[in-house]
Amino acid sequence: MINSNLPNNSIAISLVRPKSIFWLNLGKNWYRFSRNTLSIVGLVIVAGIIISAIFAPWITPYPEHAGPFVDFDNTGQPPSLQHLCGTDNMGRDIFSRIIFAFRGALIMAVVVLAIAVPPGALLGLTAGYFQNTWIDAVIMRITDIFLSVPPLILALAIAAMLKPTLMNAMIAVTVMWWPWYTRLVYGMASSVSNEYFVIAADLTGASKFHILFREILPNCLSPVFTKMALDVGWVILIGASLSFVGLGEQPPTPALGQMVSDGSRYMPTFWWMTIFPALAIVLAILGFNLLGDGLRDMFEKRVE
């Protein structure tokens, strides 16, 4: 804002940093979020998946079926009151194994995002602030190289070179996930770095660290949080794809993709062995996508 009631050679600029810390008005933000019915549905689905995964040993009817268990007398039982989703080719309760499989899927999503987001955001923040310099060119060209490779192909290539475990699957997914956050934050930081409050901080002698982490980064957090919520479902899908081809968790530990793969060999006779794990994957992706959409709408309406 320019104040014209000043001497001819004086210009006063009112610089106000945008309010980017959304949790300062939790009540108002919750009201905006709750007005979207689908967002509430997504929140309920996500909460149900998380709670059931945490308390799986106590809420599943057959928790021992998530380990090395065999019951050939109950092999291939169809869905019933005793086995809600039927049993698999080894007589194990599919419903109990799905609930336990959510544990591995959520662990993968949390670990992948926890490792991929900080370096990705930091690189994007640095490149966005030092735009049109050699720093920008080096960071973004490396990012473009990773983005040019299809994500699933890159994850499969990396996982195939490692021992098939949950940890190595998480490493494979992490390597291909950070560039998306670099690109996202780069676009935001490039725009914010030209705002008056950033220019003023630079003119007053503020350090580069202060400008990056106190002036620019807070204004990039909303889209990052939204993308994280949306990406949880996609990480679960990529993890299921790796386990489907045998590059994820190994039996007898239950994994959603591996359960779909095992059941596909008995289609269509024992359809429940494939359909219910596949529906669990769809439900998880749907829940996190609806939740992410609600967060995006809330953040977009926050600035009035």
C-alpha positions as CSV (number, residue, x, y, z in Angstrom):
1,M,0.0,0.0,0.0
2,I,1.5,3.4,-1.1
3,N,0.9,6.4,1.1
4,S,0.6,9.5,-1.1
5,N,0.4,12.0,1.8
6,L,4.1,12.3,2.0
7,P,6.8,14.6,0.6
8,N,7.4,14.3,-3.1
9,N,10.6,12.3,-2.8
10,S,9.3,10.0,-0.1
11,I,7.3,6.8,-0.6
12,A,6.1,4.7,2.3
13,I,5.2,1.2,1.6
14,S,3.1,-0.8,4.1
15,L,4.4,-4.3,4.1
16,V,2.3,-6.9,5.8
17,R,3.3,-10.6,5.8
18,P,0.3,-12.8,4.8
19,K,-1.3,-14.8,7.6
20,S,-0.1,-18.3,6.6
21,I,-0.3,-20.1,9.9
22,F,-3.7,-21.7,9.4
23,W,-4.0,-23.2,12.9
24,L,-4.4,-19.8,14.5
25,N,-8.2,-20.0,13.6
26,L,-8.9,-23.7,14.1
27,G,-12.6,-23.1,14.8
28,K,-13.2,-21.1,11.6
29,N,-11.1,-23.5,9.5
30,W,-13.0,-26.5,10.9
31,Y,-16.3,-24.8,10.1
32,R,-15.1,-24.3,6.5
33,F,-13.9,-27.9,6.3
34,S,-17.0,-29.4,7.8
35,R,-19.3,-27.7,5.2
36,N,-18.0,-30.1,2.6
37,T,-19.9,-33.4,3.2
38,L,-17.4,-35.4,1.2
39,S,-14.5,-34.1,3.2
40,I,-16.2,-35.4,6.4
41,V,-16.7,-38.7,4.7
42,G,-13.0,-38.8,3.8
43,L,-12.1,-37.9,7.4
44,V,-14.2,-40.7,8.8
45,I,-12.7,-43.2,6.4
46,V,-9.2,-42.1,7.2
47,A,-9.8,-42.1,11.0
48,G,-11.4,-45.6,10.7
49,I,-8.4,-47.0,8.8
50,I,-5.9,-45.5,11.2
51,I,-7.7,-46.6,14.4
52,S,-8.3,-50.1,13.0
53,A,-4.6,-50.4,12.1
54,I,-3.5,-49.2,15.5
55,F,-5.8,-51.5,17.4
56,A,-5.7,-54.4,15.0
57,P,-4.7,-57.1,17.5
58,W,-7.8,-56.3,19.7
59,I,-10.5,-55.6,17.1
60,T,-9.8,-58.3,14.5
61,P,-11.6,-61.6,15.1
62,Y,-8.5,-63.7,14.2
63,P,-5.3,-61.7,14.9
64,E,-3.2,-64.9,14.8
65,H,-4.1,-65.2,11.1
66,A,-1.8,-62.2,10.3
67,G,1.3,-64.4,11.1
68,P,2.5,-67.9,10.1
69,F,-0.9,-69.6,10.5
70,V,-2.5,-72.5,8.4
71,D,-5.9,-74.0,8.7
72,F,-6.6,-76.3,5.8
73,D,-10.0,-77.3,7.2
74,N,-11.3,-73.8,6.4
75,T,-9.6,-73.2,3.1
76,G,-11.5,-71.1,0.6
77,Q,-14.6,-70.3,2.8
78,P,-16.9,-67.8,1.3
79,P,-17.9,-64.6,3.2
80,S,-20.1,-65.4,6.2
81,L,-20.8,-64.1,9.7
82,Q,-17.8,-66.1,10.9
83,H,-15.5,-64.8,8.2
84,L,-16.8,-61.5,7.0
85,C,-14.5,-61.5,3.9
86,G,-14.1,-65.2,3.6
87,T,-10.8,-67.2,4.0
88,D,-7.8,-67.6,1.6
89,N,-6.1,-70.6,0.2
90,M,-4.5,-71.4,3.6
91,G,-7.7,-70.9,5.7
92,R,-6.7,-67.5,7.0
93,D,-9.4,-64.9,7.7
94,I,-9.1,-62.3,5.0
95,F,-10.7,-59.5,7.0
96,S,-8.2,-59.8,9.8
97,R,-5.3,-59.8,7.3
98,I,-6.7,-56.7,5.6
99,I,-6.8,-54.8,8.8
100,F,-3.2,-55.8,9.6
101,A,-2.1,-55.0,6.1
102,F,-3.3,-51.4,6.6
103,R,-0.5,-51.1,9.2
104,G,2.2,-51.7,6.6
105,A,0.5,-49.4,4.1
106,L,0.2,-46.5,6.6
107,I,3.8,-47.0,7.8
108,M,5.0,-46.8,4.2
109,A,3.0,-43.7,3.5
110,V,4.2,-41.9,6.7
111,V,7.9,-42.9,6.3
112,V,8.0,-42.0,2.6
113,L,6.4,-38.6,3.1
114,A,8.5,-37.9,6.2
115,I,11.7,-38.6,4.2
116,A,10.7,-37.2,0.8
117,V,8.9,-33.9,1.8
118,P,11.7,-32.1,3.8
119,P,14.5,-32.4,1.2
120,G,12.1,-31.9,-1.7
121,A,10.6,-28.7,-0.1
122,L,14.1,-27.4,0.9
123,L,15.4,-27.8,-2.7
124,G,12.4,-26.2,-4.2
125,L,12.6,-23.3,-1.6
126,T,16.3,-22.7,-2.4
127,A,15.8,-22.9,-6.2
128,G,12.8,-20.6,-6.0
129,Y,14.6,-17.9,-4.0
130,F,17.8,-18.1,-6.1
131,Q,15.9,-18.2,-9.4
132,N,17.7,-17.5,-12.6
133,T,21.0,-18.5,-11.0
134,W,23.2,-21.6,-11.4
135,I,21.7,-22.9,-8.1
136,D,18.2,-22.8,-9.7
137,A,19.5,-24.4,-12.9
138,V,21.3,-27.3,-11.2
139,I,18.5,-28.2,-8.8
140,M,15.6,-28.0,-11.3
141,R,17.5,-29.8,-14.1
142,I,18.1,-32.7,-11.7
143,T,14.5,-32.6,-10.6
144,D,13.3,-32.6,-14.3
145,I,15.5,-35.7,-14.9
146,F,13.7,-37.6,-12.1
147,L,10.3,-36.3,-13.2
148,S,10.9,-37.5,-16.8
149,V,10.9,-41.2,-15.6
150,P,7.5,-42.7,-14.9
151,P,7.2,-43.0,-11.1
152,L,6.1,-46.6,-11.0
153,I,8.9,-47.7,-13.4
154,L,11.5,-45.9,-11.4
155,A,10.2,-47.5,-8.1
156,L,10.1,-51.0,-9.7
157,A,13.7,-50.6,-11.0
158,I,15.0,-49.5,-7.6
159,A,13.1,-52.1,-5.7
160,A,14.2,-54.9,-8.1
161,M,17.9,-54.1,-7.3
162,L,17.2,-54.5,-3.5
163,K,16.1,-57.3,-1.3
164,P,12.3,-57.4,-1.3
165,T,11.3,-56.0,2.1
166,L,9.1,-53.2,3.4
167,M,12.1,-51.0,4.2
168,N,13.5,-51.3,0.7
169,A,10.1,-50.7,-0.9
170,M,9.9,-47.5,1.1
171,I,13.4,-46.5,-0.1
172,A,12.3,-47.1,-3.7
173,V,9.2,-45.0,-3.4
174,T,11.0,-42.2,-1.5
175,V,13.6,-41.8,-4.3
176,M,10.9,-41.1,-6.9
177,W,8.7,-38.9,-4.6
178,W,10.8,-35.9,-3.6
179,P,10.9,-34.2,-7.0
180,W,7.1,-33.5,-6.9
181,Y,7.6,-31.4,-3.8
182,T,10.6,-29.7,-5.2
183,R,8.5,-28.6,-8.3
184,L,5.6,-27.6,-6.1
185,V,7.5,-25.5,-3.7
186,Y,9.7,-24.0,-6.4
187,G,6.6,-22.5,-8.1
188,M,5.3,-21.1,-4.8
189,A,8.7,-19.7,-3.7
190,S,9.4,-18.1,-7.1
191,S,6.1,-16.1,-6.7
192,V,6.5,-15.3,-3.0
193,S,10.1,-14.1,-3.3
194,N,8.9,-11.2,-5.4
195,E,6.5,-9.9,-2.7
196,Y,7.1,-6.6,-0.9
197,F,7.6,-8.2,2.5
198,V,10.4,-10.4,1.2
199,I,12.1,-7.5,-0.6
200,A,11.8,-5.4,2.6
201,A,13.4,-8.1,4.7
202,D,16.3,-8.3,2.2
203,L,16.7,-4.5,2.2
204,T,16.8,-4.4,6.0
205,G,19.7,-6.9,6.1
206,A,17.9,-10.1,7.1
207,S,19.9,-13.2,6.6
208,K,19.2,-15.6,3.7
209,F,18.2,-18.2,6.4
210,H,15.6,-15.8,7.9
211,I,14.2,-14.9,4.5
212,L,13.9,-18.5,3.4
213,F,12.4,-20.1,6.6
214,R,10.6,-17.1,8.2
215,E,9.3,-15.2,5.2
216,I,8.9,-17.5,2.3
217,L,8.4,-21.0,3.7
218,P,5.3,-20.3,5.8
219,N,3.5,-19.1,2.7
220,C,4.2,-22.4,0.9
221,L,3.0,-24.7,3.6
222,S,-0.7,-24.9,2.7
223,P,-0.3,-26.5,-0.7
224,V,2.4,-28.8,0.7
225,F,0.0,-30.1,3.4
226,T,-2.8,-30.5,0.9
227,K,-0.5,-32.5,-1.4
228,M,0.7,-34.7,1.5
229,A,-2.9,-35.7,2.3
230,L,-3.5,-36.5,-1.4
231,D,-0.2,-38.3,-1.8
232,V,-0.9,-40.8,1.1
233,G,-3.4,-42.6,-1.1
234,W,-1.0,-42.7,-4.0
235,V,1.9,-44.0,-1.9
236,I,-0.4,-46.8,-0.7
237,L,-1.2,-47.6,-4.3
238,I,2.5,-47.6,-5.3
239,G,3.3,-49.8,-2.3
240,A,0.5,-52.2,-3.2
241,S,1.9,-52.3,-6.8
242,L,5.3,-53.3,-5.5
243,S,4.0,-56.0,-3.2
244,F,1.7,-57.2,-6.1
245,V,4.8,-58.2,-8.1
246,G,6.7,-59.5,-5.0
247,L,8.9,-56.5,-4.3
248,G,7.3,-55.5,-1.0
249,E,6.5,-57.2,2.3
250,Q,7.0,-60.9,2.1
251,P,4.7,-63.7,3.4
252,P,3.4,-64.5,5.9
253,T,3.2,-60.7,6.7
254,P,0.0,-59.5,5.0
255,A,0.2,-56.9,2.3
256,L,-2.7,-55.6,0.3
257,G,-1.0,-55.9,-3.1
258,Q,0.3,-59.4,-2.3
259,M,-3.2,-60.5,-1.2
260,V,-4.6,-59.3,-4.5
261,S,-1.9,-61.2,-6.4
262,D,-2.4,-64.4,-4.5
263,G,-6.1,-64.3,-4.9
264,S,-6.0,-63.6,-8.6
265,R,-4.7,-67.1,-9.2
266,Y,-8.1,-68.5,-8.0
267,M,-10.4,-66.1,-9.9
268,P,-13.3,-66.3,-10.5
269,T,-14.1,-69.3,-8.2
270,F,-12.8,-67.7,-5.0
271,W,-13.5,-64.1,-6.0
272,W,-13.4,-62.8,-2.5
273,M,-9.7,-63.5,-2.1
274,T,-9.0,-60.7,-4.6
275,I,-12.1,-58.4,-4.5
276,F,-11.9,-57.5,-0.8
277,P,-8.2,-56.6,-0.6
278,A,-8.7,-54.6,-3.8
279,L,-11.7,-52.8,-2.3
280,A,-9.5,-52.0,0.8
281,I,-7.0,-50.3,-1.5
282,V,-9.7,-48.3,-3.2
283,L,-11.2,-47.3,0.1
284,A,-7.9,-46.0,1.5
285,I,-7.2,-44.0,-1.7
286,L,-10.8,-42.6,-1.7
287,G,-10.6,-41.6,1.9
288,F,-7.3,-39.7,1.7
289,N,-8.3,-38.1,-1.6
290,L,-11.5,-36.8,-0.2
291,L,-9.6,-35.6,2.9
292,G,-7.1,-33.8,0.7
293,D,-9.8,-32.2,-1.3
294,G,-11.3,-30.8,1.8
295,L,-8.0,-29.4,3.0
296,R,-7.4,-27.8,-0.3
297,D,-10.8,-26.1,-0.3
298,M,-10.3,-24.9,3.3
299,F,-6.9,-23.4,2.5
300,E,-8.1,-21.7,-0.7
301,K,-11.0,-20.1,1.1
302,R,-8.8,-19.0,4.0
303,V,-7.5,-15.9,2.3
304,E,-10.3,-13.4,1.9
